[in-house]
């Protein structure tokens, strides 16, 4: 099965980051918890907040998530 393309955009002035999966905007995440919930609703399961926060895990899944304007620790 092909991986789904996830883009997490740079933080806005309020700290939220827009999340897009396969070209569809899912909403604005304000934390890794929000991002994890968006991905789960989009059918991308098996990733936890701990997975998303770990740079090595993100690098290993580089095709899955494209972080723009900072990695998983940048929200404001």
Phi, psi and omega in degrees: 000136181289146176287150178269143182272119179245129175239128174250114186280166180301154179298144173276179178298334180270357176098350180282155178234124179293141181238129180234135176234123180049041176087353180256127177284125180269335181145195180247122178266140178248003181193170175296328177300313178299315181300316179300318179295317178300314182296320179298315179296332179277000178090013178259097184255170176094356177254132177253172175302322179296317177300314182294329182280341184276117181302320181296320179294319179295318179298318180295330180254030185309329179289338185279311185239128174251113180269123177248134177076025179125154182278201186293345179267000184255110179232347180229000000 
